[in-house]
Amino acid sequence: MINVRKKPYILKDISGNLWNFYIDDCSNLICYNSYDKIKLDEKVMEFDININYLGTIQLIYITYDGIIKYSEYYKNWNTQTLCNTCSKDEKIKEIKIKSIDDSLHIFFMFLNQNNEKKQIYFTINGQETNFLPIS
């Protein structure tokens, strides 16, 4: 399997701690800082990361099974599944995450079995979730 993001993603939180995120050779999503090194998930194809204005680390990633997952860290990791493709012929790629104020914005490319592309915009603001095609 070829990992889209082989290089580590390093960020500094609001307390000055350095965090390193990467996908290892076995497709495990790894996170480590000066205190701990943990495997967040397995079969990970691609990920993106953000830190919001409150200091919460926000991580979005795609598994080889076609699942989009969202994890956040504020004292501990909390992970949830956002969506799952129904068919092995469908693929998700090029995922991006950005927080603006208290809303989380997620963008990704959806490819069907004919390789037709559709850009999807997904937003979460605490009270509601919107899932919108933009192309």
Summary of the structure (lengths in Angstrom):
residues: 135
radius of gyration: 14.9
end to end distance: 28.7
largest distance: 46.9
contacts: 370
relative contact order: 0.13
helix: 0%
strand: 60%
